Structure formats: C-alpha cells, structure tokens
Amino acid sequence: MVGSVRIDEHSVRACLPKRQPDSHKGSYGHVLAVVGRYGMAGAAMLCTEAVLRSGAGLVTAAVPASIYPMVTVAVPEAVCLPLGENAVEAVTAALDGKSALVVGCGLGQSPETDELLSHTLAAANMPVVLDADGLNWLAAHTDKREAVSAPLCLTPHPAEMARLMGLSVAEVQQNRKAVAKACADRYRAVVVLKGHQTVVAKPDDSLVMINPTGCSGMAVGGTGDVLAGLIAGLIAQGMAVDAAAAAGVYLHGAAGELAAKKHSQHAMLARDLLAELGTLFLRYE
C-alpha cells in the first residue's frame, strides 16, 4: 500500500519563489521550450505563455519555422528560435545558460523528432519537464533513459502512463498511487499522473502527494500544455523539481476552479487558466 499526503495552500505558499526589489529578468531563470509543430501551434503558445505566467524571467520557444510567426505574435514576450534543417544543432546550442527545459507539447512523432529528442535530452544538464510527445518518445525508447543525466519530471495523462508502464488505462486508473510510484522508481523521475486528484510521486519515497484542486472543466485540450510550462517556469526560478511539480499542479487546478466560476465548466478553455494565474499569485505575494 502506497501512503499519501495532500498538497495544501500553506505548503504551496511557503515554497513559492520570492521576488526581490533589486532583481532583473535574469534573476528568475530562463526556460527553453522545445514545443509545437505545424497544426499544433496552440500547444506551443500555451506552454510558452505558462512559463512566463509562472514568474520566470525569460523563455525561449524553439519551434518549427512553419509556426514561428504565430507563436511570436501570440506570445511577444518570448524569445523565439525558428527551427529548420539544423534543428538538432540549434536546440543543443540553445541549451547553454538555460535554467530548465520543457519538451514535448505538440511536438509530434517522427524520425526527425526522435533524433532531436535523443540529442537534446542527452545534452541537457538542467531539469527537464517531459510532456506529451516527449513521453511518447520515452515510452518507445526506454533504453535511452540511461543517456539522460538531467533531473526529470514526467507529466503523463493516464493513456501516456499506460504506454510508459506497459499497462492498460484501466489498470492505471484503478491503481493511480501505486502506478505513479512505480513509474517514478522505474524512470528515476518525479512523476505527475494527471487527472482527478493528480498524483505526484518521486523515486525512493514511500509517500505520494495528492492534489485536491481542479474541476471537470479542465478536461479540454491544452490544459496539459499549461501545466508543463508552469512547472518548468517554477523550476527555473530555483524550486526543487518535486516542489515545483506539487505547487504547479495545485496552482493549475486552482486556476481551473477560478476559470470555471467565470466561464462555467462547460465553456472554459485552457487559456482561461493562464488568465487566472495572476489572481492566484496575488494571494501569495
């Protein structure tokens, strides 16, 4: 039996990064986001803006040249790195000086993506948040986990967790705490198993953390992209990976609750969560 503790507002408030009067953008970290593809520009936009809404000082969005104009207009505060034929070289060079890396939102699956992820993750020396197609890459290339020395945070939904662990979705959902804990141990990573009462697990710890916030209105495309960016942004500001994951899921769910009060659980969108993060941070500053 896996034990658990609840994430609460007090613990989140206590661990959030503090802002200093004499600080500048470099004081709050720089995230590299390797996200998006043609047809999935929205995922790149949501993840990139979430990094900035977390309080991170800078984000560089490494995106295919085909969606570069859309992303740079949608998130003008971001630095954009348009990727072409030399994507591997461009992204590995862009790792220099970054505080955190988020990979996978809307990235797609292809031999080119496999090559990009293999080289990027092997070269990374900062914490990595792996989401969506980054998780699909890991599930298909478990042998390459040994080449990744950076601290990892995995953010699977139940179907992605099923692929990572070789289980059915039903098996995952019937044993959420145990499966999250087993995944954390297998991949030596902090694991965020998304869904109702999201589970946060870390390796070599008998307790998992359970998130009480959120609502069914968050069951809509794009909310996972927001979460991945939010966690990466918190890590970039100096938070430990497990603390950033716990705080990220709590804030993400609380933002969803606020969005539902304004837009209803039927009509709320992922981008509505971004607008509510400021309301939450006002409580904690």
C-alpha positions as CSV (number, residue, x, y, z in Angstrom):
1,M,0.0,0.0,0.0
2,V,1.4,3.4,-1.0
3,G,0.9,6.2,1.5
4,S,-0.1,9.7,0.6
5,V,-0.2,13.3,1.8
6,R,-2.4,16.1,0.5
7,I,-0.9,19.2,-1.2
8,D,-2.3,22.3,0.5
9,E,-2.3,26.1,0.1
10,H,0.0,26.5,3.1
11,S,2.7,24.3,1.7
12,V,2.5,25.9,-1.8
13,R,2.6,29.4,-0.3
14,A,5.7,28.5,1.7
15,C,7.7,27.2,-1.2
16,L,7.0,29.7,-4.0
17,P,9.9,31.8,-5.1
18,K,10.1,35.3,-3.5
19,R,10.5,38.4,-5.7
20,Q,13.4,40.8,-4.7
21,P,13.2,44.6,-5.3
22,D,16.6,44.8,-6.9
23,S,16.1,41.9,-9.3
24,H,16.0,41.7,-13.1
25,K,14.8,39.2,-15.7
26,G,18.0,37.1,-15.2
27,S,17.2,36.7,-11.6
28,Y,14.2,34.4,-12.3
29,G,15.6,31.9,-14.7
30,H,15.4,31.1,-18.4
31,V,13.4,28.2,-19.8
32,L,14.0,26.6,-23.2
33,A,10.7,25.2,-24.6
34,V,11.0,22.7,-27.4
35,V,7.4,22.5,-28.5
36,G,4.9,22.6,-31.3
37,R,4.7,21.6,-34.9
38,Y,2.6,22.6,-37.9
39,G,-1.0,22.2,-36.9
40,M,-0.2,22.3,-33.2
41,A,0.9,25.9,-32.7
42,G,-1.6,26.3,-29.9
43,A,0.2,23.8,-27.7
44,A,3.5,25.8,-28.2
45,M,1.7,29.1,-27.3
46,L,0.0,27.8,-24.2
47,C,3.2,26.2,-22.8
48,T,5.3,29.2,-23.6
49,E,2.9,31.7,-22.0
50,A,2.5,29.5,-18.9
51,V,6.3,29.6,-18.4
52,L,6.1,33.4,-18.2
53,R,2.9,33.4,-16.1
54,S,4.8,31.3,-13.5
55,G,7.2,34.3,-12.9
56,A,10.1,33.0,-14.9
57,G,12.2,35.8,-16.3
58,L,12.8,34.5,-19.8
59,V,11.6,31.8,-22.1
60,T,13.0,30.8,-25.5
61,A,10.5,28.9,-27.6
62,A,12.2,26.6,-30.1
63,V,9.5,25.9,-32.7
64,P,9.4,24.9,-36.3
65,A,9.8,27.8,-38.7
66,S,6.3,27.0,-40.1
67,I,4.7,28.2,-36.8
68,Y,7.2,30.7,-35.7
69,P,5.2,33.8,-36.9
70,M,2.1,32.6,-35.0
71,V,4.0,31.9,-31.8
72,T,6.0,35.1,-31.7
73,V,2.8,37.2,-32.3
74,A,0.8,35.3,-29.7
75,V,3.5,35.5,-27.0
76,P,5.5,38.6,-27.9
77,E,7.3,38.5,-24.5
78,A,9.0,35.2,-25.5
79,V,12.3,34.8,-27.5
80,C,11.5,32.6,-30.5
81,L,14.0,30.2,-32.1
82,P,12.7,29.1,-35.5
83,L,13.9,25.6,-36.4
84,G,14.7,24.3,-39.8
85,E,17.0,21.6,-41.2
86,N,19.6,22.2,-38.5
87,A,17.2,21.7,-35.6
88,V,19.4,19.4,-33.6
89,E,22.4,21.8,-33.7
90,A,20.2,24.8,-33.0
91,V,18.5,23.3,-30.0
92,T,21.5,21.8,-28.4
93,A,23.4,25.1,-28.7
94,A,20.3,26.9,-27.2
95,L,20.7,24.7,-24.0
96,D,23.6,26.9,-22.9
97,G,22.7,29.1,-20.0
98,K,19.1,27.8,-19.5
99,S,17.7,27.0,-16.1
100,A,15.1,24.5,-17.2
101,L,13.9,22.6,-20.3
102,V,10.3,21.7,-21.2
103,V,9.9,19.3,-24.1
104,G,7.1,17.7,-26.0
105,C,3.9,19.8,-26.1
106,G,2.5,19.4,-29.6
107,L,5.8,18.2,-30.9
108,G,4.6,15.2,-32.9
109,Q,6.2,11.8,-33.6
110,S,8.6,11.3,-36.5
111,P,12.2,10.1,-37.1
112,E,13.3,13.7,-37.1
113,T,11.7,14.3,-33.7
114,D,13.3,11.1,-32.3
115,E,16.7,12.4,-33.4
116,L,16.0,15.8,-31.9
117,L,14.9,14.4,-28.6
118,S,17.7,11.9,-28.4
119,H,20.4,14.5,-28.8
120,T,18.7,17.3,-26.8
121,L,18.0,15.1,-23.7
122,A,21.4,13.6,-23.7
123,A,23.0,17.0,-23.8
124,A,20.7,18.6,-21.2
125,N,22.3,19.4,-17.8
126,M,19.3,21.3,-16.3
127,P,16.0,19.9,-15.0
128,V,13.7,18.7,-17.8
129,V,9.9,18.6,-17.9
130,L,8.9,15.9,-20.3
131,D,5.3,16.1,-21.6
132,A,3.1,14.7,-24.4
133,D,5.2,13.5,-27.3
134,G,8.3,13.7,-25.1
135,L,6.6,11.0,-23.0
136,N,5.7,9.0,-26.1
137,W,9.4,9.2,-27.2
138,L,10.5,7.9,-23.8
139,A,7.9,5.1,-23.8
140,A,9.2,4.0,-27.3
141,H,12.9,4.4,-26.3
142,T,13.2,3.3,-22.7
143,D,16.8,2.1,-23.4
144,K,17.8,5.8,-23.9
145,R,16.8,6.8,-20.3
146,E,20.3,5.9,-19.3
147,A,21.8,8.6,-21.5
148,V,19.8,11.3,-19.8
149,S,21.6,12.6,-16.7
150,A,19.4,15.6,-16.1
151,P,16.7,15.5,-13.4
152,L,13.4,14.6,-15.0
153,C,9.8,15.5,-14.3
154,L,7.3,13.4,-16.3
155,T,3.7,14.7,-16.7
156,P,1.6,11.8,-18.2
157,H,-2.1,11.6,-18.5
158,P,-3.5,8.0,-18.0
159,A,-3.0,6.9,-21.6
160,E,0.6,8.1,-21.6
161,M,1.2,6.5,-18.3
162,A,-0.2,3.2,-19.7
163,R,2.4,3.4,-22.5
164,L,5.2,4.2,-20.1
165,M,4.4,1.3,-17.9
166,G,3.1,-1.3,-20.3
167,L,-0.4,-1.3,-18.7
168,S,-3.9,-0.7,-19.8
169,V,-5.6,2.6,-19.0
170,A,-8.0,0.8,-16.7
171,E,-5.1,-0.7,-14.7
172,V,-3.6,2.8,-14.4
173,Q,-6.8,4.3,-13.2
174,Q,-7.5,1.5,-10.7
175,N,-4.1,1.9,-9.0
176,R,-3.2,5.5,-9.6
177,K,-1.0,6.0,-6.5
178,A,0.9,2.7,-6.9
179,V,1.4,3.1,-10.6
180,A,2.7,6.7,-10.2
181,K,5.1,5.5,-7.5
182,A,6.3,2.6,-9.7
183,C,6.8,4.9,-12.7
184,A,8.9,7.3,-10.5
185,D,11.1,4.4,-9.4
186,R,11.4,2.9,-12.9
187,Y,12.4,6.1,-14.6
188,R,14.1,7.8,-11.6
189,A,11.9,10.9,-12.1
190,V,9.4,13.0,-10.4
191,V,6.1,11.8,-11.9
192,V,2.8,13.8,-12.2
193,L,0.0,11.5,-13.1
194,K,-2.7,13.9,-14.3
195,G,-6.4,13.5,-13.8
196,H,-8.9,13.8,-10.9
197,Q,-6.8,14.2,-7.8
198,T,-3.5,14.3,-9.7
199,V,-0.7,12.2,-8.1
200,V,2.8,13.5,-7.7
201,A,5.4,10.8,-6.9
202,K,9.2,10.8,-6.6
203,P,11.7,8.0,-6.6
204,D,12.8,6.5,-3.3
205,D,9.9,8.0,-1.3
206,S,7.2,5.8,0.2
207,L,4.7,8.7,0.1
208,V,3.0,10.3,-2.9
209,M,1.3,13.7,-2.9
210,I,-2.3,14.1,-3.9
211,N,-3.6,17.3,-5.4
212,P,-7.1,18.4,-4.2
213,T,-7.7,21.3,-6.7
214,G,-9.2,21.2,-10.1
215,C,-12.6,20.6,-11.8
216,S,-14.1,18.7,-14.8
217,G,-13.9,21.9,-16.9
218,M,-10.2,21.2,-17.2
219,A,-10.9,18.1,-19.3
220,V,-10.2,20.0,-22.5
221,G,-7.3,20.2,-24.9
222,G,-4.4,22.4,-23.9
223,T,-4.6,22.3,-20.1
224,G,-1.7,19.9,-20.0
225,D,0.5,22.3,-22.1
226,V,-0.3,25.0,-19.5
227,L,0.8,22.6,-16.6
228,A,4.1,21.6,-18.3
229,G,5.0,25.3,-18.8
230,L,4.0,26.3,-15.3
231,I,6.1,23.5,-13.7
232,A,9.1,24.4,-15.9
233,G,8.8,28.0,-15.0
234,L,8.8,27.3,-11.3
235,I,11.8,25.0,-11.6
236,A,13.7,27.8,-13.5
237,Q,13.2,30.1,-10.5
238,G,15.1,27.7,-8.3
239,M,12.4,25.4,-6.9
240,A,13.3,21.7,-6.4
241,V,11.7,19.5,-9.1
242,D,9.3,17.8,-6.7
243,A,8.2,21.0,-5.0
244,A,7.7,22.7,-8.4
245,A,5.5,19.7,-9.5
246,A,3.4,19.8,-6.4
247,A,3.0,23.6,-6.5
248,G,2.4,23.5,-10.2
249,V,-0.5,21.0,-10.1
250,Y,-2.1,22.9,-7.1
251,L,-2.0,26.3,-8.8
252,H,-3.1,24.8,-12.1
253,G,-6.1,23.2,-10.5
254,A,-6.9,26.3,-8.5
255,A,-6.8,28.4,-11.7
256,G,-9.2,25.9,-13.3
257,E,-11.6,26.4,-10.4
258,L,-11.5,30.2,-10.8
259,A,-11.9,29.9,-14.6
260,A,-15.0,27.7,-14.1
261,K,-16.6,30.3,-11.9
262,K,-16.3,32.8,-14.7
263,H,-16.9,30.7,-17.8
264,S,-18.7,27.6,-16.5
265,Q,-17.2,24.1,-16.6
266,H,-18.8,23.6,-20.0
267,A,-17.4,26.6,-21.7
268,M,-14.0,27.2,-20.1
269,L,-10.8,26.9,-22.2
270,A,-7.2,26.1,-21.4
271,R,-6.2,29.7,-22.0
272,D,-8.6,30.8,-19.3
273,L,-6.3,29.1,-16.8
274,L,-3.5,31.4,-17.9
275,A,-5.6,34.5,-17.1
276,E,-6.4,33.2,-13.6
277,L,-2.8,32.5,-12.5
278,G,-2.3,36.2,-11.8
279,T,-5.3,36.2,-9.4
280,L,-3.7,33.3,-7.5
281,F,-0.2,34.8,-7.3
282,L,-1.8,38.0,-5.9
283,R,-2.8,35.9,-2.9
284,Y,0.7,34.7,-2.3
285,E,2.9,37.8,-3.0
